[in-house]
C-alpha cells in the first residue's frame, strides 16, 4: 500500500476506534423521562408508582428498571407503546455519532 494510502487508512481506523466507543458510551434516549397521570400505570407495582409520583404526575425514566417494569406490567397498551417508543428513540447526538461512525466505515471500505 502506498504511504499516503496507508496513512489515510490508519487515520480513518483511528477515527473509527475513537467514535465507536464514544457512540456506545454516550448512547441516550431522546427523552430521558416521560410523564403520565398515575392512573395510566395501572398494573404496575403501586409502591414503585408512588415513588415516581409528584403532585399526581408520574415521572418515569425511559431507561432502567422502572421502564422495564412498566413495559411488563402496565395494562394500557397505549401507555406501554409510549414507554417503548421513548425507550427506543435515540437522541439526536446519538444518531449523529452513529452517522459519523457509518460514514467513516464506508470511507475505510472504499
C-alpha positions as CSV (number, residue, x, y, z in Angstrom):
1,X,0.0,0.0,0.0
2,X,1.3,3.4,-0.9
3,X,2.5,5.6,2.1
4,X,-0.3,8.2,1.5
5,X,-3.0,5.5,1.3
6,X,-1.6,3.7,4.3
7,X,-1.6,6.9,6.4
8,X,-5.2,7.7,5.3
9,X,-6.2,4.1,6.3
10,X,-4.6,4.5,9.7
11,X,-6.2,7.9,10.3
12,X,-9.7,6.6,9.4
13,X,-9.1,3.5,11.5
14,X,-8.2,5.7,14.5
15,X,-11.3,7.8,13.9
16,X,-13.4,4.7,14.0
17,X,-11.6,3.5,17.1
18,X,-12.5,6.8,18.8
19,X,-16.0,7.3,17.6
20,X,-17.2,3.7,18.2
21,X,-16.7,3.6,22.0
22,X,-17.9,7.2,22.1
23,X,-21.2,6.1,20.4
24,X,-21.7,3.2,22.8
25,X,-20.7,5.1,26.0
26,X,-22.8,8.2,25.3
27,X,-26.0,6.5,23.9
28,X,-29.0,8.2,25.3
29,X,-32.7,8.3,24.6
30,X,-34.3,11.4,23.1
31,X,-36.4,11.8,26.2
32,X,-34.8,10.8,29.5
33,X,-38.1,10.9,31.3
34,X,-41.8,10.8,30.3
35,X,-44.7,12.0,32.4
36,X,-48.0,10.3,33.0
37,X,-51.0,10.6,35.2
38,X,-50.6,7.9,37.8
39,X,-53.9,6.2,36.6
40,X,-52.3,5.3,33.3
41,X,-49.8,3.0,35.0
42,X,-52.5,0.6,36.3
43,X,-51.0,-2.8,36.8
44,X,-47.5,-1.6,37.8
45,X,-46.4,-2.1,41.4
46,X,-48.1,0.7,43.3
47,X,-45.1,1.3,45.6
48,X,-42.9,2.0,42.6
49,X,-45.5,4.3,41.0
50,X,-45.8,6.1,44.4
51,X,-42.1,6.6,44.5
52,X,-42.1,8.1,41.0
53,X,-45.2,10.4,41.6
54,X,-45.0,14.1,42.4
55,X,-48.2,16.1,42.5
56,X,-50.2,13.4,40.8
57,X,-47.8,13.1,37.9
58,X,-45.5,10.1,37.5
59,X,-42.1,11.0,36.1
60,X,-40.9,7.7,34.6
61,X,-37.3,7.3,33.4
62,X,-37.3,5.9,29.9
63,X,-34.3,3.6,30.6
64,X,-33.6,1.3,33.6
65,X,-35.7,-0.9,35.9
66,X,-38.8,1.3,36.2
67,X,-39.3,1.5,32.4
68,X,-38.6,-2.3,32.0
69,X,-41.1,-3.0,34.8
70,X,-43.7,-0.7,33.2
71,X,-43.3,-2.4,29.9
72,X,-44.0,-5.8,31.5
73,X,-46.9,-4.8,33.9
74,X,-48.8,-1.7,32.7
75,X,-52.2,-2.8,31.4
76,X,-52.9,0.0,29.0
77,X,-51.3,-0.8,25.6
78,X,-51.1,2.9,24.5
79,X,-49.1,3.7,27.6
80,X,-46.8,0.7,27.1
81,X,-46.3,1.8,23.4
82,X,-45.4,5.3,24.5
83,X,-42.9,3.9,27.0
84,X,-41.4,1.6,24.4
85,X,-41.0,4.3,21.8
86,X,-39.4,6.7,24.3
87,X,-37.0,3.9,25.3
88,X,-36.1,3.0,21.7
89,X,-35.8,6.5,20.2
90,X,-32.3,7.7,20.3
91,X,-31.2,11.3,21.0
92,X,-30.0,13.5,18.1
93,X,-26.5,13.3,19.4
94,X,-26.5,9.5,19.4
95,X,-27.8,9.5,15.8
96,X,-25.2,12.0,14.8
97,X,-22.4,9.8,16.3
98,X,-23.8,6.7,14.6
99,X,-23.9,8.6,11.2
100,X,-20.3,9.7,11.7
101,X,-19.3,6.1,12.5
102,X,-21.0,4.7,9.5
103,X,-19.5,7.4,7.2
104,X,-16.0,6.6,8.5
105,X,-16.6,2.8,8.0
106,X,-17.8,3.4,4.4
107,X,-14.8,5.6,3.8
108,X,-12.5,2.9,5.1
109,X,-14.2,0.3,2.9
110,X,-13.5,2.3,-0.2
